[in-house]
Amino acid sequence: MTETRGYGQFCPVAIAAEVLAERWTPLVIRELLLGSTRFNDLQRGVPRMSSSLLARRLRELEFAGIVERRPSAHGGSEYHLTPAGHDLFPIVERMGLWAQRWMRHDLTGPANLDPDLLMWDIRRTVTNRARPGGGRFVAEFHLAGALPRRQRWWLVFEPDAVDLCYRDPGFEVDLFVAASPRVLTQIWLGHVSIDQALREGWLRLDGSRQDVAAFRSWFVLSPFAPAGAAPEPAADRP
């Protein structure tokens, strides 16, 4: 017997699930909602997804009327959400808030820690206020316990952009940031405050007093961090 892709139900939930519940699809939509439009940027937001599968999911979303492909002014193509795609924002947001409330411990479990995604997310949320006057500012992150090739990262703040490097860019480092991948993820998600991490020795900041103090102004947490800082429901405890 041939298995059909759809559920064969007129239920709106079933019809929506046929499009949105495919593996990786919600994450691709998340990336588009966060502003990624180029294929390589989308890939950086889903680093464990193969390029071929990402291309297939984008084609499926385009066919479903959720994504449209446009020529880029710099060559190649860009992917943009249609009105139907933008209408998915509250759904994706509620999924993230639900996980922060009911599955908080799973978020930072060993299998889910991903330095590539963490640093890309940090790069997307930082503000370009690292240094008054807009001069170049370089922060080096050391993620103790990550794979050797993913232990060191550099954020390079220029007056008009912030770049993320996983190879030494060759500039003088102004601030060293050291933490384990789990602790830095917990901080970014709002599970642990910067003050607590510093107090407990889980996070180390090395630099001038001014640059250390400025860390809080440019290191912007996840949009889901307020939910992550809220008390966990009693039902979530054994």
C-alpha positions, 0 to 999 in steps of 0.5 A: 500500500502506498503511503500518502504524505498528507494526513487525509483530514480536513482538520486545519491542524492536520493541514497546517502540520503537513507543511509545518511539522516536517523535520527542520521546517520550523527552524528554517522558518525561525531563521527567516523570521529572525532576518536571515535571507541568504542561503549561507546565513540560513545554513549558519542558523541550522548548522546540523542541517545538510545543504541539500535538505535546506534547499529542499525545505526552502523549495517546499516552503516556496511551493506552500506560499510561505517563502518567496525567492528574490534575486539579490542585488549582490548576485544569487538569490534571497529568501523572504517570507510572504505575508503567510510566512510572517503570520507564523511569528506568534506560533514560533514564538509560543513554541519557544516560550512553551519550551522555556517554561516546560522543557528548560532542563532539556534546552541545555542538555549535552545533546543540544549544546551547539557552539556554532549555533550559540555564537551565531545567535550571540552575533545576531543579538549583540548591539554595536555599542561595544566601544564609545566612538565606534572604533574597532573592538574585538572580543575573544570567546573561549568555550572550555570543553567544546571541540578544539576547533570550536573552542575559540571565537572572535566577535569583531565590532566595526563602526557599521557591522559585527563579524563572527570569526572562528579563525583568529582575525589577527586583531588585538583582543580587547576583552576575553570571555571564558565559559563552558558552552553550557554556561554561556548558553544558560546565560544567553537563554536567561537561565543564569544571570551574568552576575551569578555566573561571574560570582560563581566563577562560571564566567570570566571577563578579562579586559580593561575595567571599561570594557568589562563593564561594557559587556552587559551593554552589547551582550544582548540575551535571547528574545526568550530570555525573559521567559527563561528567567521566570520561576519554573512551574512546580509541575516541572519538578519531580 
